[in-house]
Amino acid sequence: MATFILIFFSLYIIMLFAIAAITSRKADNQSYFTGNRQSPWFVVAYGMIGSSLSGVTFMSVPGDVYTTQFTYFGVVIGYILGYIVIGKLLLPLYYRLQVTSIYEYLGSRIGKEAHSTGSLLFFISRLFGSALRMYLVIFVLQIFVFDGLGIPIWLTSIVMISIILLYTFRSGLRTVVWTDLLQTTFLISALIITLVVIKHSIGASFSELWDSMASVGKGGTDCRTVWNTNWLDNNYFLKQIIGGMFITIAMTGLDQDMMQKNLSCRSLKDSQHNMFAFTIILVCVNILFLFLGGLLLVFAQRNGIDITQMPTDRIYPEIAFKHIGKFGALVFIFGLISAGFSSADGTFTALTTSVCYDILKIQNRNLSEQRQATVRRWVHIIIALLFLLVIIVVSNYHNDALIRIIFMVASYTYGPLLGLFIFGMFTKREIPVARRFLIPVISIVIPVCCYFLSVWTKNAFGFRFGYELLIVNGLLVFGALMAISTSHTDTSNNIIHS
């Protein structure tokens, strides 16, 4: 088994480097940062599926069906609404300004403090969030594959990060757009093949399998339940829909990683086509993941597999590696690797772009093309080393509570971004220069207050915030910005209205 895994993994890496070699021809700095704005919209739409579905999603959405049934579908509905807002509101803004980093808008509309704050929030969130997502992929592969080969996790981490560094090094986004096409194909193929393999193993029709899902959830619950009507729960259906909408707006529309791919399309019209096609595909893929979750529970019940004490993230890999044969395990591995690589490679490029344009501001310096390329390459290498450092540190202090805490902290950073963009786009007010130092202060203090608010409401009333805490976070930041701002009759700086 190990030999087959290494052979197929080697072939997979060869394909990635072949794509990188082709896309790197005549590559320049704009190839790296914007893909020369020549990416076919349908390629971007399809490839973004892999970027959206990280290795964590690949494992957790099917596994969470055991405890939360199909209520995640409410979040998927929220995705649809969020992507409509992005396509109709944010993309026209970004294309009109011809930005390379989306946080350039905050600088031109509010001030350099907002520009720096937005890019720093993105940097921290993406670095830790994406590194930890990649770590969880490496961790699962280490347990089920590389430990058996005697390969330590630090070496596995170095190899994985080095591969991503090398194939994205020369032409960045132009390569990522096409490698994501390959990796999304592997990911979706893994999903569909696993569905077929498990269905064949059970030996039942789809209608019989659907009926069997009525009693396989935790405590014998119906895992097909879509709408949770208990408003105190964090997966109450309205919380899921509204929260999913704003999570999408914040974590896609206000995220350099996701928007950089959209901005590589030839025109606004192409980018909007990409966004709406991507939405349709993503909804279908998420429905398949939910159905797979139900199928895994039916399979576990019929084969006497005890999952009651198993972390939900382990249900899918446990069944894939131990109960559906070598082919099923191989398919799972490459689906997981594809999800991890597709999420991380775009992050490398986006973080490098944000540092170069938002922090170092190479576009405003009189640097030659060659000098800009040198700066960009060193930033790219440093990003990879930071990525690796986070992974290795977490591997030495790994526990589930630590990972949940870090993911939670990372998710809070999008609240201030939401507040900053709402203030810039929907008001004509300005923040006096003397008060702009408060922008980063507000962006730190309010998320901390929101955390304590969530703890208090849980302990005092039994009310659990879900994704909608991001909305509260963003609105409080918006309110604070309104409080320190002044009205201004000159609307020339209010770019969205120009």
N, C-alpha and C positions, 0 to 999 in steps of 0.2 A: 504493500500500500504506500509506504513512504517513498519508494522508488518512483511509482506512478505520479505521486504528488509533485516530486521534484522535477520530473520530466515535463509535466504539463505546466508547472510554474515557470520553468525555463523558457518554454515555447511562448507563454503569455508575455514574459518580459521581452523576448525578442520582438514580438509584435508591437509592443509599446515603443521600443527603440527604433523600429522600422518607421513607424508613424512620425516619431520625433525627427528622424533623419530627413524624411520627405518634407515635413512642414518647416524645417529649419533653413531650407534653401533660400538664399537672399534675405534672410531675416535681419531686421534692424530693431531699434528700440520700440518703434510703434508696433511692430509685430508682437513684441513681448507684452506691451501694455494694452493695446486695443485690437490686436489681430488685424491691423491695418484697416479695420472696419469693413472687412470683406467676408465675414463668416456667413455661410448660407443659413437662413433662419431655421429651416427644418432640421439641420444638423445640430444647431444650438438647442432647439426645443427638445429633441430626443436626448441629447447628451446631458442636459440639465437634470434629467430624472435621476441619474446616478449621483450627481452632486447633492440633490435634495435628500436622497435616501442614503444616509450614512450607514456604517456598519451597525451602529446602535439601533437605528430604525429597522434594519434588516433582521435583527434578532428580537427586538423588544415589541414591535407591533404584533407579530403572531403570538408571542408569549403572553402579552398582556390581555389577550382575549380570555385567558383563564380567570382573571380577576375583574376585568372591566367590560367583558362581553364585546359587543360591536359598537360600544358608545364612542369609540375613536372616530367613527364615521361622521359624527357631529363636527369634529375638528376639520375633517376633509371638506365638508360643506363650507366651513369658514374659509378654507383655503381658496375655494372658488371665488368667494366674494372679495377676498384680499387680492387675488391676482387680477380681478377686474379693476380694482382701484389702482393697482400698480400700472396696468396697461393704459388706463385712461388718464391718469393724473401724473404719476411720477415719471414714466418714460418720456412723455412729451417735454417735461421740464428738463430732464437730463440731456435730451437730444438738442433742445433749443440752445442750451448753454454749451454744448459740445465739450462736456467735462470728461476727463480721464478718470479722476477720482470723484465720486459723487459728493464727497465732503467739501469739495471746492465750492459747492453751492452755499454751504453754511458760512464760509469765509466771505464770499461776495455779498451775501444778504445780511448777515448779523455781525461778522467781524472775525478777525484771525483767532480770537480766543475760542469762538464756537467751532471754527475749522479744526483747530488743534484738539479740542475736547472731543468732537465727533470722531476724528480719526483715531485718537487714543482709546476711546471706548471700544471702537471696532477692533483695534489691534489686540487689546487685552482679551476681549470676548472670543475672537476667532482663534487667537494663539492657544489659549487654554482649552476652549471648547473643542476645536478640531484636533489638537494634540491628544486630548483625552479620548475622543472618539476613535482615533487611530490606535491609541493604546489598548482600548477594549477589543479591537479587532486582533491586534497582536497577542493580547492575553488569551483569547479563545484559541487562536491558532497554536499558541505555545502549549496550552494544556493538552490539546487533542492531537497535535502533530509534532512540534519541534522538541518537546520534552522527550518524546520517544526516540528522537534522533540524537539526543545528547547535546543539543544546541542551546546555550543559555539565552535568556530573554534579552539581555543587553545586546548580544550579537544579532539576534533576530531584528531588534529595533534599528540597529545601525544599517543593516542590509535593506530593510524596507524604506527607511527615510532616504538612504543613498540612491535607491532606484528612482524615487520620486524627484529628488534633487536633479539627477542627471538628465532625465527625459524632459524636464521642464526648463532646464538651465538656459538654453540658447534662445528659444522663441516663445517661451512662456504661454500666453493666452492662445496664440495661434496653434500651438501643439495641444494644449489642454482641450480645446473645442473638439478636436478629432479623437484624442485618446478617450475622452468621455463618451464618445459615440461607441467605441469598442467596449468600454467598461459597462455602459448601460446595457448593451446587448448581452453581456455575460450575466449581469445581475438579473435582468428580466428572464433570461433563459433558465437561470438557476431556479427562480421562483416557479416558473411554469413546469419545468421538469420535475421538481420536488412534488408539486401538486399531483402530477400524473403518476409518479412512482408510489406515493402514499395511497392514492386512490386504487391503484392496481394491487397494492399489498393488502388493502382492506377487502377488496373484491366486492364493492357495492356501487350502485348507480349514484349519480349526483343527488337525485331526489331523496334516496335512502340516507345518504350522508347528511344532507340538510336536516332531515327529520331526526337523525341521531344526535345532532348538536343541541337538542332541546334540554339535555340533562347532563352535559359534560363540563359545565362551568364550575367554578369553586363552590363547594357545598351543594352540588347538583343543580345549579342554576342554569337557565337557558342562555347559552353563550351568544345566541342570535339577537339578544336585546340591543336595540339601537338607541332608544331614548330613555335616559335616566331622569325621572321626574322629581327626584328629591333635591330641592334647591340648596340644601346644606352641603351636598357632596361636591367635590371638586370636578366631577365629570357630569354634573347636571347639564342637560342638553343645550340650554341657552348659553351657559358658560362656555361649553365646547365650541359652539358656532361663533359667538362673538370673540372669544379668545383666539380661536383658530384664525379668524379674519385678521385680527391685529398682530398676532404672531407672524403671519405671512407678510403683512405690510412692513413690519419692523425688521424681521429676520431675512426677508428677501428684498423688499423694495428699498430698505435703508442699509443694506449690507453690500459692501463693495465686491465681495466674492461673487454673489449671485448677479448683481447688476453689471459687473464688468463683462460677463458673457453676453448679456443682452445688448450692451453698448458696442459689441464687436460686429453687430449686424450692419448691413449696408445703409439702412434707412430706418426712420421711425416706424414706417408701415411694416417693414420686415420684422422689426423687433416686437411689434404688437402681435403680428401673426405668430411669431415664436412663442410669446407669452401665453396666448390663448390655446395654441396647439399643445404646449407643454402642460397646461392646466388639465385638458381633457385626458392626456396620457397618464398624468400623475394620479388623477382620480381613479382611473381604471386599475392602475398598479396597486393603489392602496386597498381597493376592494378585494383584489386577489390576495393581498397580504392578510386581510381579515379572514377571508375564507380559508386560507392556509392555516391560520391560527385555530379555527374551529376543527379543521381536518386533523391537525396534530393532536387535539384533545380527544377526538374520536379514536384515533389510532392508539393513543396511550391507554384509553379505557379498555379497548378490545384486546390489547396485548399485555394487560396487567402491569403497566409501567406506572410506578408511584411518582406523581409530580406534586403531591400536596406540600412537601417540604422543600421543593426545588425553587430557587429564584426564577422568576418568569423569563428572564433573559437567557436562562440555560435550557429552557424546554426545547426550543428549536434545535440548537446544536447538539444537545444530548440525544435526541431522537435521530437526527441526521447521522451522527457519527457511530451510534451504537445499535441502531435498530432497523435501518432501511438499506443496509448493504454498502459495499465499497463505492459503488457508482453514486449513490445518494450522498455519501460523505464527500466525495470528490466534487460533486456539483455544488454542495453547500460551501466548501472551501473557496471555490473560485467566485461564487456569488458574493461571499463575504469580503474577499480580497478586492474585488472590483468595486464594491461599495466603499471600502476604506480608501483605496487609491483615488477614486473619483472625487471623494470629499476633500482629501488632503491636497491633491495637486492644484486645484483651483485656489485653495487657501494660500499655498506658497506664492502663487502669482499675485493674488489680491493683496496680501500683506506687503509684498515687495513693492507693489504699485503704490499702496497707501503711504509707506515710509518714504519712497522717492518723491512723490508728489505733494504729500501733506506735511511731512516733517522736514525733509531735506530740501524740498521745493526745487528740484533740479530744472524744472521748466522755466523758472525765473532767473536762472543763472546763465552766464555766458559760457556754457560748457560745450565742447565739441561733441559730436555724435559718439566718438570713441570714448571720450571721458565719461559721458553719461552711461554708456554701456558698462564701463569699468565699475562705476558706482553701483549700478543696478545689480551686477553680478556679485559684488561683495555683500550687498544687502540680502540677496537671494540666499547666499551661503550662510549668513548669520541667522536668517529666519529658520533655515533647516537645522542649524545647531541648537537654536532655542527650542524648536519643536522636539528634537531628540532629547534635550535636557529635561523637558517637562515629562516626557514618556519614561525616561530612566528613573527620575526621582519618584514618580508615582508608582512605578513597578516595585520600588523598594519599600514603599509605605502604603501598599495597596490595601484598601478596605472599602466596602460598598458605601459606607457613610461618607468617606472622604470624597468619593466620586460624585455622590449626590450633591454634596455641599458645593463643590467646585462648579458643577453644571448649573446649580441654582444661582450662584453668584454671577456666572457668565450670562445667564439669561436676564439678570437685572440690568445689565448695561444697555440693553436695547430700549428700556423705558426712557432714559434721558434723550437718546437719539430721536425717539418718537416725539417727545416734547419739543426738542429743538426744531425739527422739521415742521411740526404743526405751527409753531410760532412764526417761523420764517415764511411759510406758504400762505397762511390764512389770516395774518394780521399785517398792518402797515406801520406797526410801532417799531421803534428803534431803541437799542440799549446804549445809553451814553458810554463813552470810552472809559470814564472814571469808574463805571460799575461793571465793566465786562469781566473783571477778575472774579466776579461772583459766579460766572457761568460754570466753571469746573467745580466750584464749591457746591453749587446746587446739584450738579450731576453726581456728586458723591453722597451728599447728605440725604437726599430724598430716597434713593434706593435703600439706604440703611433704615430709614424710617418705615419704608414699606415692608421691610422684613419684619420689624417689630410689630407692625400693624397686623401682618398675617399670623404671627404667633399669638397676639392678643385676641383676635377674633376667634381663633381656633379654641383657645383655652376658656374664653368668656362665654361664647355663644355656640361653640361646636361648628362654626362656619369655616369651611376650608376654601381658601382662594385657589382657583385654578389658573389657567392662562390669563384670566382677566386682570390679575394683579399687574401685568405689564401695562394695561390701559390706565389703571389707577396711578401707577408710577409715572407714565407719560403725561397724564393730565396734571399731576401735581408739579412736575417740572415746568409744564406750560404755564400754570398759574404763577409759579415763582418768577418765571421770565417776564410775564405780564406785569408783575409787581415792581420789578426793577427797571422796566422800560418806560419810555415816554412816547406820547403821540407825536406824529410828525406829518405835516401836510405835504411834504415832498415825498412822493411815492416812487421816485426814480430808482431807488435801491430795492424796491420790492419786486424782484425779478419775475415772480410768477404772474404778475399783473401787467408786465411790460409787453 
